[in-house]
Amino acid sequence: MLGQKKVKELNIKCKTIRYLTIDAIGHLGVGHIGGCLSIVEALVVLYYNHMNIDVNHPKMEGRDRFILSKGHAGPTMYSILADKGYFDKKLLYTLNQPNTNFPSHCDMIRTPGIDMTTGSLGQGFSCAVGIAIGSKIKKDNATIYTLIGDGESQEGQIWEAAMYAAHKKLDNLIGFTDYNRMQIDGTTDEINSLEPIVDKWKAFGWNVMNVVDGHNVQEIDHAILSAKKCKGCPTMIILNTIKGKGAYFAEESGVGNHNMHIRPEQIQKALKELK
Amino acid sequence: MYNTNVEMRVALVSEIEKIMEKDDRIVFIDADLGKAGSTMKLREKFPERALDVGVAEQNMASVAAGLSSYGFIPFISSFTSFASRRIADQIAISISYAGSNVKIIGLDPGISAELNGGTHMSFEDVGIIRSIPGTVIFEPVDVIQLVKALPQIVDYKGMIYIRLFRKTTPKVFNDNYKFNLFKADVLKEGNDVSIFATGITVSESIKAVEILKKKGIDAELINVHTLKPIDKETIVSSIKKTKAVVTCENHNIIGGLRSAVAEVMTEEYLCAPFKYIGVHDCFGEVGRYDYLIKKYKLSTDDIVEKTLEAVSAK
């Protein structure tokens, strides 16, 4: 259980990360705002309360790893990595500018602290399975975390990887599904429903935790702690989230917030609300 | 002395086994073709590092990329059709764009798919992979070349696609052969025409060169074992000397060796009669090797004919 002080601290951190992310995307005026904001709490709980990483040694052997398989939420990663000190926060404004090291989709060659290049949906999740196997071979006791999108879960490769991770009994692998129920063309239930999502993952041999409020740091932390105790199979944590959470204009846009244009006054108002 | 009477797949796996004994970074991954590739024995010896993901080539490719990010050097293996076109996006993103150090073995290139027929007969794999940045494509002609190549393949940091005929081949090289992954082999020097061959067409070309000699044609024969990056220097100096070109490949004439040599010639403003042996932009079909090599006009006689045409056009 997280103490009240820690909960407060993490919630403040979530505000900071949201602020930095909205500010960076807003500076450019367009971006994947919806899917960036839905995963803030999960990433904050991981990076500020669980992961064994060293900002001074981004490639430290045996470190815990995080693979953002829905690579288009890169800006949230960059906000967290900047806040942790992997690079200067000012660089966040170079997002998607010429010669940037901060592209829309995560790039392990360009960005310190990124553990895997992702962006072509489905692949990062498989990479995470490979990394978890690598950690098992090296017996370094690392925990491998990965996060997939709900739309991404329509990719066949996700289920190829899911089968194999369970077959290999990868209990060092903890996945998250950002279940915001929206994708580019509509809601997931309109386009190609994932339901019954919990039963699907169970049927694939995974331990499944359903986090009813994917923006509640306490609930997320509890699910991660339970997942770490689970032996003999990987865990999938379903995060019931709101796409665009915390930016009024994104929440109002609904399915329109996947990759949206944002006006300066919208940014100013949203940032003011976070202060 | 290396036993040259073994199949290519047997030579590959016995060398990989030796390398895996010494180098614990090597991982071998199959996608349910371990029996076809003769890799099953690796699993007994290295249960942690010899994996089989089942019939899931996309997962295999990205799992390998993940392992590469963890410091391993994975070899992945499947038929060329699945090791190239089926996983083109994984090769592009998880492997090459991400800078992964993954070696891909494509078994049964082109007509060597034989009775698996058109669905498995890849005439496009070189074209697909050649157009992805950062890739290296290597096609060995015999076990000596394959065995000599493997240490260089392991040492090279980056993706390499090994286009592997898996059965027994005619012997082309002997134990004294010096291999360089990025240097084409001049198998015979000549002055009248340059024959650039790769894979199974090399041994056909060796026979063609003998027939041409009797007809008074002094052909130069070059084995382009590495299709990308192509050895421009050797190609350019040969064409400048002979002023006539023939390319031979067990692949579509679009995207493979013919295209690569033509690209070199245009870059260097080289103009010369240019004939080519290869599959003329059509799909494969079922058949035995001897039938298919004639059907697609990849045989010794076809090479002789095209070479004579190139020489007479000078």
HADDOCK unambig.tbl for C-alpha pairs under 7 A between the chains (distance, minus, plus):
assign (segid A and resid 108 and name CA) (segid B and resid 98 and name CA) 6.80 0.50 0.50
assign (segid A and resid 109 and name CA) (segid B and resid 98 and name CA) 6.81 0.50 0.50
assign (segid A and resid 117 and name CA) (segid B and resid 94 and name CA) 6.90 0.50 0.50
assign (segid A and resid 117 and name CA) (segid B and resid 98 and name CA) 5.48 0.50 0.50
assign (segid A and resid 123 and name CA) (segid B and resid 62 and name CA) 5.89 0.50 0.50
assign (segid A and resid 123 and name CA) (segid B and resid 94 and name CA) 6.70 0.50 0.50
assign (segid A and resid 126 and name CA) (segid B and resid 59 and name CA) 5.59 0.50 0.50
assign (segid A and resid 126 and name CA) (segid B and resid 62 and name CA) 5.30 0.50 0.50
assign (segid A and resid 126 and name CA) (segid B and resid 63 and name CA) 5.20 0.50 0.50
assign (segid A and resid 127 and name CA) (segid B and resid 62 and name CA) 4.88 0.50 0.50
assign (segid A and resid 127 and name CA) (segid B and resid 63 and name CA) 4.65 0.50 0.50
assign (segid A and resid 127 and name CA) (segid B and resid 65 and name CA) 5.95 0.50 0.50
assign (segid A and resid 127 and name CA) (segid B and resid 66 and name CA) 4.05 0.50 0.50
assign (segid A and resid 128 and name CA) (segid B and resid 66 and name CA) 6.03 0.50 0.50
assign (segid A and resid 129 and name CA) (segid B and resid 63 and name CA) 6.01 0.50 0.50
assign (segid A and resid 130 and name CA) (segid B and resid 63 and name CA) 3.90 0.50 0.50
assign (segid A and resid 130 and name CA) (segid B and resid 64 and name CA) 6.09 0.50 0.50
assign (segid A and resid 130 and name CA) (segid B and resid 66 and name CA) 4.44 0.50 0.50
assign (segid A and resid 130 and name CA) (segid B and resid 67 and name CA) 4.96 0.50 0.50
assign (segid A and resid 131 and name CA) (segid B and resid 66 and name CA) 4.68 0.50 0.50
assign (segid A and resid 131 and name CA) (segid B and resid 67 and name CA) 5.18 0.50 0.50
assign (segid A and resid 131 and name CA) (segid B and resid 70 and name CA) 6.18 0.50 0.50
assign (segid A and resid 134 and name CA) (segid B and resid 67 and name CA) 5.46 0.50 0.50
assign (segid A and resid 134 and name CA) (segid B and resid 70 and name CA) 6.11 0.50 0.50
assign (segid A and resid 137 and name CA) (segid B and resid 48 and name CA) 6.39 0.50 0.50
assign (segid A and resid 157 and name CA) (segid B and resid 58 and name CA) 6.40 0.50 0.50
assign (segid A and resid 157 and name CA) (segid B and resid 59 and name CA) 6.08 0.50 0.50
assign (segid A and resid 160 and name CA) (segid B and resid 56 and name CA) 6.18 0.50 0.50
assign (segid A and resid 160 and name CA) (segid B and resid 59 and name CA) 6.00 0.50 0.50
assign (segid A and resid 161 and name CA) (segid B and resid 59 and name CA) 5.78 0.50 0.50
assign (segid A and resid 164 and name CA) (segid B and resid 53 and name CA) 6.46 0.50 0.50
